[in-house]
Amino acid sequence: MVGNGNGKPKRWGFWSNKAAKTNTKSEKPKPLDEFICPISGSLMFDPVIVSSGQTFERTSVVVCHHLNFVPLLPDGSKPDFSTVIPNLALKKAITSWCTSNRTDSPSHAPDYNLIEASVRNLMTSDEDDVRIRVSERDLINKIAEKPQVMLTHAETQLNPQFVDNHRRFYSSSSEESVIANVQDTPPLALVTRPSCYSSSVSASTSSEIAVDETLNPNPSSTISDEENLCTKLQSIDVIEQQQSVILLRKLTRTDEKARVSICTLQLLGSLRECVVSRDAVVQINAVAALVNLSLEKRNKVKIVRSGIVPPLIDVLKSGFDESREHAAGALFSLALEEENKMAIGVLGALQPLLHTLHSDSERTRHDSALALYHLSLVQSNRVKLVKLGAVSTLLTMLETGLAGRVLLVLCNLAASNEGKSVLLDSNAVECLFRKLRTESVDSTESIRENCVACLYSLSVGSMRFKGLAKAAGGAEVLREVAESGSERAQEKAKRMLTALRERDDGEEGRDWRALLEGGASQTRYGGGYSTAF
C-alpha cells in the first residue's frame, strides 16, 4: 500500500492477463448423454426408438441386426431391435443444441464399417463391461415393473428388409394383436373396426356425392395406375384432387386386395398432403380412405411409419367435423397393432383423444375411447395419460354413455403403479362404488364387472383401499355383487370382502396382498386385460 496524498492508504489493483484469458475461454460444450448413440459413441444423425423403448443411431441398429447381436443394458435386459421408429423429437433437440452451442450438427449417417467394428468389439468383450445408456426415460419409466398380467399376444412374424443405398431398416407389420378367446369372451363385444367405417355403398356421405357424378364409371381402371393416381392426388386442380381421393375411398371400401396392393409409401405420401387439405371434400375423403387402408393388418405399421399420424392428429384437433370422426377411427384402427401403440403415444395422440371424448359426435367419442383403451395397454402410454390428467377426465365420464369403454381404460391405468396412486388420490374408489350402486342387476353386466375389476386392481397391495372402501360403504355393495354378479365379478368381490373382514377382525399378521392375489390369474380378453379365476 502507498499513500494517496490524503493520508489514506491506496490499494493497488492487480489484473492478471492470464486469468482473464482463462475466464474468457469457454470450454467445449458436452452434449447430453441422450444425444449420444450408446453403440457408436457419437452424436446421433438419425435417432430411432426401438421396440423396447431405447434410442439408438439407425445405422447401429442395422449393424446389430446384420451381426445378430443384442447388447446388454445396465438393468440386465436386452433391447428389442425388431421395430424402429424415427425419434423426430430427439433429432430436433440435437439440432437445436448444436445451433445454440455453435457446434456442427451431424450432416450424414456414421460410416457403416466403423459402426461394424465397434459392434464387433462389443461382441468380443465381456457382457459385464458393456455400458448402454438408456434414453427416452420418460416414456419407459418403471417399465420393468410389469403389471401382474399374462400377455397372450398373437405371434409376430417379422420380415426385415434393408435398403442398401441408405442402409435404412424396415420391417413388415405384425399379426393382428387382438385375440378373441372363447373361454374369456369379454362382456364388451370385440370391436376391431371404427364406427365411421361402413362397407355399404348407401353409406356415402355428401362429401362423396358432391362430385360423384363426374367420376369415371370404372374406378378400378383409373386406380390401377398408381403413378397417375399419386399425381392427381397432388394436383393443384381441386376438382381433380376431389375426384381422385373419392375414387381411392370407393375402391378401398370393400376391395381387401386393393387395400394391400395400393398402400405404398408413394401413395401414402400423396395422401398425407390431402389429409391436411383445406378443402372439405378432399380432407374428409382422404381421411376416410386412410381408415379403409388401415383395416388391413399388413398396412397398419406401414401407415404409421409413413409419417401420416401427425397430420391425423391435426385433423382430430381442428379438422372438419366428419374428418374428425374418420381421424378418431383411423387412430383406433392403427392402435390395434401392437407395434404402433408406443409410436402413436410418442407422436402426441393421447391428449387430443382425451379431448374428443367430449365431442358432439357419438362416433368420434366411441372411437376415441377405444383408441385410448388399446393405447393404454402400453406402460409408457399409461404414464403419459396419468401425467395428462386423464384420471379425472375419465372418472367424470362414468355417468355417460361411454362408461363401458371408459372403465376399460381405467382398468388399464389401475394396473400400473402410477395410475393406481392417482386413482386412489382422485376418489376413484367412491366413484366406482357409486357406479355399482346405480347399475341394476338387469343393466349391462359388463359395466358392473369392469367396475369390480377396477376396484380389485386398486385393492391389490394397497393399504389405503380398506379405509377408502369403508368410507364409501363398499362392503354392502360387494356383498350384493358376490350374490348376484357374474362369476368373475363374484370371485373378485368375495376376495375383497374376505380381505376387508380379516383386517377388521384384527388379523394384522395376514399377508393382505397374498390374500387378494391368491388363486388369481390374469388373462387378456378382447385386446385388453381382465382378472380370471
C-alpha positions, 0 to 999 in steps of 0.5 A: 500500500502507498499513500494517496496524498490524503493520508489514506492508504491506496490499494493497488489493483492487480489484473492478471492477463492470464486469468482473464484469458482463462475466464474468457475461454469457454470450454467445449460444450458436452452434449447430453448423454441422450444425444449420444448413440450408446453403440457408436459413441457419437452424436446421433444423425438419425435417432430411432426408438426401438421396440423396447423403448431405447434410442439408438443411431439407425445405422447401429441398429442395422449393424446389430441386426446384420451381426445378430447381436443384442447388447446388454443394458445396465438393468440386465435386459436386452433391447428389442431391435425388431421395430424402429421408429424415427425419434423426430423429437430427439433429432430436433433437440440435437439440432437445436443444441448444436445451433445454440452451442455453435457446434456442427450438427451431424450432416450424414449417417456414421460410416457403416464399417466403423459402426461394424467394428465397434459392434464387433468389439462389443461382441468380443468383450465381456457382457459385464463391461458393456455400458448402454445408456438408456434414453427416452426415460420418460416414456419407459419409466418403471417399465420393468415393473410389469403389471401382474398380467399374462400377455397372450399376444398373437405371434409376430412374424417379422420380415426385415428388409434393408435398403442398401443405398441408405442402409435404412431398416424396415420391417413388415407389420405384425399379426393382428394383436387382438385375440378373441378367446372363447373361454374369456369372451369379454362382456364388451363385444370385440370391436376391431373396426371404427364406427365411421367405417361402413362397407355399404355403398348407401353409406356415402356421405355428401362429401362423396356425392358432391362430385360423384357424378363426374367420376369415371364409371370404372374406378378400378381402371383409373386406380390401377395406375398408381403413378397417375393416381399419386399425381392427381392426388397432388394436383393443384386442380381441386376438382381433380384432387376431389375426384381422385381421393373419392375414387381411392375411398370407393375402391378401398371400401370393400376391395381387401386386395386393393387395400394391400396392393395400393398402400405404398409409401408413394401413395401414402405420401400423396395422401398425407398432403390431402389429409391436411387439405383445406378443402372439405371434400378432399380432407374428409375423403382422404381421411376416410380412405386412410381408415379403409387402408388401415383395416388391413393388418399388413398396412397398419405399421406401414401407415404409421411409419409413413409419417401420416399420424401427425397430420391425423392428429391435426385433423382430430384437433381442428379438422372438419367435423366428419374428418374428425370422426374418420381421424378418431377411427383411423387412430383406433384402427392403427392402435390395434397393432401392437407395434404402433401403440408406443409410436402413436403415444410418442407422436402426441395422440393421447391428449387430443383423444382425451379431448374428443371424448367430449365431442358432439359426435357419438362416433368420434367419442366411441372411437376415441375411447377405444383408441385410448383403451388399446393405447393404454395397454402400453406402460409408457402410454399409461404414464403419459395419460396419468401425467395428462390428467386423464384420471379425472377426465375419465372418472367424470365420464362414468355417468355417460354413455361411454362408461363401458369403454371408459372403465376399460381404460381405467382398468388399464391405468389401475394396473400400473403403479402410477395410475393406481396412486392417482386413482386412489388420490382422485376418489376413484374408489367412491366413484366406482362404488357409486357406479355399482350402486346405480347399475341394476342387476338387469343393466349391462353386466359388463359395466358392473364387472369392469367396475369390480375389476377396477376396484380389485386392481386398486385393492391389490397391495394397497393399504389405503383401499380398506379405509377408502372402501369403508368410507364409501360403504363398499362392503354392502355393495360387494356383498350384493355383487358376490350374490348376484354378479357374474362369476368373475365379478363374484370371485373378485368381490368375495376376495375383497370382502374376505380381505376387508373382514380379516383386517377388521377382525384384527388379523394384522399378521395376514399377508393382505396382498397374498390374500387378494392375489391368491388363486388369481390369474390374469388373462387378456380378453378382447385386446385388453386385460381382465382378472380370471379365476 
